[in-house]
Amino acid sequence: LYIRLKVTGTSFSELRRTNPKLLIISNHASHLDATSIAAAIPRRYWLDLYIAAAKDYFFSNPLFTFFSKHCLGAIPIDRKDRRGEAINLIIKLLHDLPRIWLIIFPEGTRSKDGKIQEFKRGISIFSERTQTPILFIYIEGNADLWPKGKLLPKPGKLNIHVGPVHPPGDIQTVYAAYREWVLTINPEAFQEDQKKELQNENSDPEFES
């Protein structure tokens, strides 16, 4: 196969049994990320799977729009929207649907160098307002196979690490827990200054997706 997936960690069948609603967060360095996470999840769960996807890319033309809506279950996120429409829509879905697994990339955009960036606060808004727990996923190899700026991906293997479920919490707590877990897998996943010092109480970045 062109892109080979290896999935390790927590069983999705066990997660399905114990968590009808989840915010699935992951590092984001490639256009492979959303589809690779979806591919790692058993197809029998796809009807309840949604992806918060950038409107300017995944809905940029009729072909992408059809694929994103009908194959990925993508929710269009306008990264220039300052009225909070995307936030309100996602909160409503998390409240109203009996089952929903929502994939979201809390860095807000793809990393330019493959290193994990600080999280936007949207993930905590969603989790705390709806009391939805957060599943940690780390994708290893995404920046190597299709880095930002390249037209097409290279063949190779992606490792999908499925981690712990974290309770709803503020963005600093969620980011610190995610960082601690990822560093057990890849000690080079973060910039050196991020590894030395995480806490920055004066920073309150706006949500992007």
VENDA-V76122 format. One record per residue. N is the residue number from 1. OMEGA is omega in whole degrees, -180 to 180 (* if undefined). Layout:
n;omega
N;OMEGA
N;OMEGA
//
This chain:
n;omega
1;-177
2;175
3;180
4;-179
5;170
6;-176
7;179
8;175
9;-175
10;-180
11;178
12;178
13;176
14;177
15;179
16;-178
17;-173
18;-175
19;178
20;177
21;179
22;163
23;-178
24;-178
25;-178
26;168
27;-173
28;-180
29;-172
30;172
31;175
32;-165
33;-175
34;-178
35;180
36;176
37;179
38;-180
39;180
40;-179
41;-180
42;-175
43;-179
44;179
45;-172
46;-179
47;180
48;-176
49;178
50;180
51;172
52;-170
53;-180
54;-177
55;-175
56;176
57;-173
58;179
59;-173
60;178
61;-175
62;-179
63;178
64;-179
65;179
66;-179
67;-177
68;-178
69;-168
70;-180
71;-178
72;-174
73;-173
74;174
75;-177
76;178
77;177
78;-175
79;177
80;-178
81;178
82;-179
83;176
84;-177
85;-180
86;179
87;-179
88;180
89;-178
90;178
91;179
92;179
93;-180
94;178
95;-166
96;-175
97;179
98;176
99;175
100;168
101;-176
102;176
103;180
104;-178
105;-170
106;175
107;176
108;179
109;180
110;177
111;-180
112;-176
113;-180
114;178
115;-179
116;-179
117;177
118;-176
119;168
120;-171
121;-177
122;-178
123;178
124;175
125;-179
126;-174
127;-176
128;-179
129;-177
130;-178
131;178
132;178
133;-171
134;176
135;179
136;172
137;175
138;179
139;-178
140;178
141;-177
142;-179
143;178
144;-175
145;180
146;-180
147;178
148;179
149;178
150;-175
151;-176
152;179
153;173
154;173
155;180
156;-176
157;173
158;174
159;178
160;179
161;-180
162;-171
163;-177
164;171
165;-178
166;179
167;176
168;-178
169;179
170;-171
171;179
172;180
173;-180
174;-179
175;180
176;180
177;178
178;180
179;-179
180;180
181;-177
182;-179
183;175
184;179
185;-177
186;-179
187;-179
188;-174
189;-177
190;172
191;-175
192;-179
193;177
194;179
195;-179
196;-175
197;-180
198;-169
199;177
200;-171
201;-179
202;-178
203;178
204;-174
205;179
206;-180
207;169
208;178
209;*
//
